[in-house]
Structures are given as structure tokens and as C-alpha cells.
Amino acid sequence: MNKDTAIQHRKKLAIIGAGESGVGAAILALKRGYDVFVSDLGSIPAKHKEILSKHNISFEEQKHTENEILKAEVVVKSPGIPLTATIIKKIKEKNIPLLSEIEFAAQYTNAKLICITGSNGKSTTATLTWYILNQAGLKVGLAGNIGKSFALQVADKSVMDFYVLEISSFMLDDMKEFKADIAVLLNITPDHLDRYDHNMDHYIDSKFRIIQNQKEEDIFIYCEDDAGIRRGLTRHMTPAKTYRFSQDITGIEGAYLNKYNEMTIVVNDKTPFTMSINELALQGKHNVYNNMASGIVAKVLELKNESIRESMGEYQNIPHRLEHVACISGINFINDSKATNVNAVWYALESFPANIILILGGVDKGNDYQMLKDLVRSKASAIVCLGKDNKRIHEAFENDVDIIVNTVSMQDAVEVSFHLAKKGDTVLLSPACASFDLFKNYEDRGDQFKKAVREL
């Protein structure tokens, strides 16, 4: 076959969505010999257009040219695009293979995949796990719902032994043949129920796709204390070796708290790992769970106890997750913009003493605020609403807190919070909602919070 004929027979691949994952998939596909076409119904960010143009990859924005897309022999879909989208329905009707970026990229790496999911704590646990492995000298990448796209990293010539992947339920919904070598399930609490017909069992089933296709040589790590996980275990099983972590049960294979309030990790009859929870860099009950999960992964990989202890004692949290921004006039400002559901806010409130000015609001995803009421009553002195529609927040907490104020911008919210707070108080941005009514994403929301605080 001559060169021109080979080009004519290049396999056509279409990518729906030109975000971080879509652009990464496009570059990997190009390097793997595909004829690539990228389509986005919205506007493509300038930096992504520049990358696509640099690689001579065809793309379109603000439309889907169906004739072009439906000629593809494979389609890669970005996780944010629902399966109910018109173009996705037409792709499925034509029986064109539809892959996620994660599944597409996984075909082209021999690295072991450590996949972490849950309603809360995914980013912290994934980053902590990556940090522990990296500090131990392993070649490890961090991708998925965090950092550079998995596909883009696989396209790079750097050879990794492991990838730690933060996996959302949206990503899991798109996976078919994908398999996690080590699957970690942190918790399952109501989130994104608007995408799951407001049916908690549908959401639980989505999260349990993390164990699909696992074999006996694989590992499944999960939280024994989580009611949603226990509910899912009644109908989802795996042949993989399982390890549990718990703060309520002692003596299990996995991780637990001993009588001295030490985190204890026992794996495969190896020397147990113990560490006082007071020595952990990440404090709070929820972060003990995150450390337990990461610690089990580290012990499964037979890392040295001293290396694990050092990493857990030195690790610094990711931006936008209980991030300390500043202390002004004795008032602490905490950026927890990544808290986009009620359970994440519960963890945040649990982490601080009373006298919290709580900044809530955004795009409500069907939140049930009931679980927050006791903590708000005991810890919050005021709620500052930040969103276009704050009606449900007022209704939920009008009997639990004396002051509820509406604001229309981040600068306004920060200034109002500052005036409501007194020395020793905490201003906590922990919105419980998505950010898309006023901001590009949760990072933009958190960055605007930090900017407004610094301007004080």
C-alpha cells in the first residue's frame, strides 16, 4: 500500500466536546493514526483552538455537522455531554462505537490504573495517593477529572508505571470495557440526581461501575461506614480482592482506628502501618477516610511505612478544597468552592469550630438540605447567599440561623461576610451548588473568592 492509499484508509474518529479531555483525546488519536474531527456545540476556548490548529486537527464550534460526525468509525464523548443529547442518540442509532476519553486512552498504556470515585473527597484522595506514590519514587501520573487529560498524558512519550485517575459518575456512565486495576469507592451520597432521574439507586449503580470488568488479581477498596455503598453492595459484587476502611469497626483487613485513635492499616499480613490522626496533614473526620483509602493503596503496592508516614504528614491540600486563603482582622477565610453538593458542605462545617459565616448558593442540583440543618444551627452565625435563585436556601434554613443575606457577586458576598464576621470567626465559601449561574466553573468561583478576599 503506498502512502496516499494509507492516508485514504485512516480510520475516522470524531470527538464530541472540545474541553480538556476532548483535546487530549484528539492529540492521542492523531498520534495513533486516526483521521480526527472535533465538534463542539458551544464555543471552544482560544487555548484549545490553538492546540488543535497547531496539530492540523479539523474542528468546528457552535454546531454539530451530523454528516461529518456520523461518518466516523469511532466516537469519543466528553463526560459532560449527557447520553440524551440529540447527536449522541444518533451516534448510538447508527451503532458507532462510543467511548469515553478515559476508556479510549486506556487502550494505549500498559500502566496500572488506580481509579478513585465517590461523591466527595475524590480530588483530595486522588492527589494524596499520587503524592504518596510519587514521593516513594514511583513513575505515576495524575489524571481523570483533575489535572491534564489522561489521553494527553498517554500521548506523551513518558512511560508511567501507574496512573491515579479521579473518576466521576459521568465518566463511569460512558465506560464499557474499561477496567480499574485498583478501584477505590469513597462514599455515595445524593449528587447529580437530576441526571439520574432523581433516583438514588441509579446513581449508586453508576458509582459501582468502578468495579465492572475486574478480575481476581485486581483490588477493590471501599468505605464500610457509608450507607450508600452498603446499599450498593447488596446488588454489585466483584471477584477482586477487597479491603475495607472504617472509623466505626476495628480489626478489619484494610484500615481502621485503634483504641489510641491511630489510623491502622493492615494488608496481606505485612507489618501494619499506624499513625496518629493528629499527625495527619489533612485534618477532619472526612480526611481521615481519605488518608485511609490512600494508605491502603500504598500498602497494597508495598511502599515503606516511613515513606507513607512522611507523605501523609507533609501533604498540602489541593486548591478550592478547604483552602486557607487569608486571616484578616482575626477572621479566617476558607475557599471550599469545590464543595458542589450538600455532603461536601457537611464535611466542611464539621471541620471548623462554631461562628461560621457560610457562603452558599449557585445552581441547585436537587439538593436536600435536611442533613445540614443541625450543623448550621450549631455552627453558622449567618448565611450569605450567592446565586441567581436563593429561594430554596431561605426556605431550608430560615428557622436555623438568624441572618440570611442575598448577594449578586463574589465581591459583594465577601464584603458582606467580612462585615458580619468578628475576630475569631470563619468565613467559609462552601456553596453546595454548581457554579454555572455566575461563574465559568468551580475554579473560577474559587479564584474570584480569593481575589475578593485579598482586595479586603
N, C-alpha and C positions, 0 to 999 in steps of 0.2 A: 504494500500500500504506500503510495507516495504521500508527501507532506500535505498537499492540497486535499487529497481524499481523506486523510486522517482528520483534518480540521472539519470537513463536512460531516464526519461521523462522531464528532464530540457530543457527548451526552448533554442534553439540555437540562438545566436546573434553574428553577425560579425560586426567588426568596421573597416572601411576603413580610414586609416590615423592615425599615432601614435604620433601626436603632443599633445599639452596641452589638447585640447578638446577631442581627441580620448582616451587618457589615463584616463582622468576623467570619460568619459562615460564607459570605461571598468570596473573601480572600482565600479561605481554605479550599473552597470548591474550585476556584480558578487554579490554584496550585496543584489540585488533583486532576486537572484536565477537563473540567466541565465548561460548557458554554453557559455563562451565568447572566441572568437577568434579574434585577432587583426592582420591586414595585412597592410603593408606599402610598396609602390613601391620604395621608397627611403630608405636611412639609418635612423634608429631610434636612436635618441640621447641616449648616455650612461645612463643619469639620468632617462630617460623614460623606458629603458630596465630593469634597476634596480628595478623600481617600479613594472613593470609587473611581473618580476620574483619573487619578494617578495610576490606577491599575487597569485602566481602559475597560471597566466593567459597565455594561449598559444598565441604566436605571431610569425610573420615572417617579414623579411625585404628584400628589393630589389627585391620583386616579389609579385604577387598575385596568389595564388593557387586557381584557379577557382572552382574546385570540392569541396574544403572545404568551400569557401565563399558562393557558390550557394546552399549549404545545409542549410544555415541559414533561420530561420523563420522571423527574423527582421535584418535589416542592418542599422547601424548608420554611417553617412558620415561626415567627417571633411569638414568645409566650403570651404577650399582652393581647393578642388578637383572639377573640373567642371563636369556638368551633361553630357558632351560629352565624358568623359573618357570611354574607352572600357569596363572596369569592371562594371561601373555604368550602361551603356547601357544594359549589360547582366543581371544585377540585375533587371532592370525595365522590360526587356523582360519576365522574369520569374514571374513578378508581386509580388516580395518580397517587403514588406513594407520598404520604405527607409526614415529614419528620420534624422534630424539634431541633434547634441548633445543638443542644447537648447530645442528642442521640446521633446526629449526623457527625459531629466531631469525634465522638467516642469510637467510631469505626476506624479512626486513623491514629490511634495512640495505643501503645501497649502498657501505659502506666496503670497502676491500680487506682480505682476510683473510690474515694471516701465521700459519700453523699449524705448531706445533713439537711433534714427538713423539720418542720414544726410550725406552729402558729406564731411562736415567739422565741427569740434567742438564736435564730439561725445564723445571723451575721456574726454575732459575738462568738458563738461556738465554732463556726467555720474558721473565723480569723484566729481564734485562740488555738485551734487544732493545727492550723497552718504554722503558726508561730512556734508551737512546741516542736513540731517535726523539723521545721527549718533550723531552729536553734540546735537541734540534735545532729545537724549536718546532712539531713536527707535532701534530695532534689525533689522539691514539692512546689506545685503551682496552686494558686487560689483563683477560683472562677465560679461560674454559675450566675447567681443573682447578685454577685459582688465582683468588683474589680474589672479587669479586661475580660472580654468574652473568651469562653473556653475554646471556641473554634479558632480564634485569632492566636491564642497561645499554642494550640496544636499545630497551626500553620507555621509557627516559628520553628527554627531548626533545633532549638534547645530540647534536649531529651530529659523528660521528667520521670522519676520513679513513681510518684504519686501526684494526684490532683485532689484537692479538697474542694468539693462543689457544694455551694449553697443552693438548694433546690426548692423552688416554690411549688405550690399545688398546681399552678397554671402550667409549669414546666412538666410536672408529672403527668398531667392530663394528655400531653402530646407524645408520651413515650410508649413504645410498643416492645421492641426487642432489647432495649437498654437494660443493663444490669449493674447494680452497685456491688462492688467487692466488699465494702463495709458500708452498711446503711445505718444511719442514726435518726431516730424519731424522738424529738424532744418533748412535744406536747401537742394536743389538739384541742383548741378552744374556738368558739364561734368567730369566724372571719371570712370575708368574701362570700357570705351566704347568698348575696344577690346573684352570684354566678353559679350557685348550686341549688337553684330553685328553693332557696330558704329551707333546705333540708340538711340537717346536721349529718345524717348518715351518708349522704352523697359526698359531703366534704371529708368525712372520715375515710371513706373509700378512696378518695383522691389521694390523701396523705399516705395511705397504706400501699399505694403503687410504688413506694420507695423500695419495697421488698420483692416486687414482681421479678420473676426470672432468676432469683437467687438459687444457688446450689449449696450442697452440704459444706463445701470448703469456704463459703462466704460467711460474713458476720452481720448480725442484726443486734443493734444496741437500742434500748428503749427505756422510757421512764415508767417505773412500776406505779408511781403515785398518781399518774394522770388518768382521770376518769374517761376522757375521750379515747385514749389509747387502749385502756382495758375494754372499752366497748367495742373497739375495732378488732381486738384480738379474738373475740368470740366468733368472727367470721373470716379472719385473714390469718393464714399460717405460712410458715416458711421452713424449708429444710435446713436453713443456715444455722450456724452456732449462735445462740442468743446470750446476751449479757444484759442485766437489768441495773438501773440505778434508782436509789430511793433515799429519802430523808426520814421515812417512817418505818422501814423494815431493816433489820440488821442481819449480818451474816450471809448475805446473798452473794452469788458469783457475779461480780461486776463492781458496783460502788455503793457505799452506804456510810452513814455517820456512826462512829463508835461511841462508847459511853463518855469519852473525853472530848466529844464534839470535834473529832478529827475526821476528815474525809478519808475513807479507807477503800482502796481499790485492790481487788483480788481477781486475777486472771490466770487460768491454766496452772494453778499450783505454783506460780512464780512467787518470789519474795513480794509480799504485799507492799503497796505504796500507802503511806499515811502522811497527812499534812493538816495542821490545824486550820480550820476555816478562817481564823483571824489573820492568818499569814497570806491568804489569797489576795492578789492584787485587785480582783473584782469582788466587791462585797455585795451582800444582799442574798436572800434565800434563793432567788431565781438564778443568780450567778454561781451558787454552789452546784445547782443542777448542771449549768453549762460546763463547769470545771469537771464534774463527774463524767459527763459524756466525753469530753476531750481526753480526760485521763484514761478512760477505758480504751479509747483508740490507741493512745500512746503505749499502754501496757500490752495490748494485742500485738503491736509492732515491736515489742520487746525493747523499748527505749529504757535507758537507765533512770532509776528513781531520782537521782540527784539532778539530772538534766530536766526531768519533768518538774521537780520542785522549784528549780531556779526559774524556769519559764513561767510557771503559774504565779510566782511571786513578783515577777518583773513586768508582766504583760500590761499594756495600756489599751484601754477600750477604743473601739472604732468611733469615728465622728458620728454625731447625731444620735448616739445611744447612751443616755445618761452622761453626756459630756459636760464637764465643768467648764463654763465659759469665763466667768469672772466673779469676783466678790467686790461689790460696790457699796460703800456706806454700811458694811456689815451684812449685806444681802447677797446670798449666793444665787447665781443664775445658771440653770441647768438646761442644756439642749437635749431633748429626747424626741426630736422630730420624727425619728423612725418608728415611734410608737403609734402605729396606724390602726390599732384595734384596742378594744376595752381591756383585754387581758394584759397587754403590754403596759397600759396605764396603771393597772392594779400593781404590777411588779414595781413600777416607778414609785408610786405612792408608798409602797411597802419599804422602799429603800431609804426614805428620809423621815426625820422627826416631824412633829406637828408644826403648824404655822406655815403652810404652803400656799402660795398664790398659784393656782393651777390654770394654765392657758390651754383651753380645749377648743375643738371645732374644726370644721372642714367639710368634706363630702362624707356624709354618714352612709355606712355600708350595711345598714340594717342593724345597728348596734343595740344591744340590750345592756343598759347602764346599771341594771339592778345590782350586779356584783361589785360595783364601785361605791355604792351608797354609804356603807358603813365606814369605809376608809375616808371618803370625802367628808363625812360627818365628823370624824375624829381628827383628821389631819389638815383639811383645807380651810383656810380662813376666808378665801374668796375664789371665785371662778371668773376668769376673763375669757369671753367667747371670741374666737377668731374664725369667722366663716360667713358665707352669704346668708345661710339659714340656720339660726341658732335655736329655733323653737323647741326641738326635742331635748336639748341640753337644759333649757329653762324648765321644761316640764319634769325632767328626771330629777333635778336637784333643788328645786325651789324650796323644799322643806328641810334640806340638809345643810345649807350654807346661807349665811346672812346676805352676802353680796354676790350678785351675778351681773357682770357688765358686758355689753356688746362693743366690739371694736371692728374696724373695717380694714385695717392694715397691720402689718407686723410692727411697724414703728409705733403706731397707736397702742397696740397691745402691750408692748414692752414699757412704754411710758406710763400707762395706766397701772400696770403691775408694780412698777417702781414706786409710784405714789401710794399704792395700797399697802406695800410691804414696810416692815420696820426692821431694825437691826436684829440679826439672828434668824430672819425668815428666809425661805427659799422660794424663788420664782422658777416654776417648773413648766417648760413647754413640753407637754406630753399629750398630743391632740386627740388620740383615739379615732381619728378620721383620716381619710385620704386627703391629699393636698391640692387636688386639681381645680378647686374653685378659685383660688387666689395665687397659686404658685405652679411652677413647672413640674415639680416633684418634691419628695420629702427633703432631698438635699438642698434644693433652692429655699425651701421653707426654713430649714435649719441655718443655712448661711445668712438669710435675711435676719433671723433672730440674733445671731452672733454679731452681725453688723450693727443692729439697732442697740444691742447691749453696749457695745464698745462706744457708740455715739453718746451714751449717757454721761 
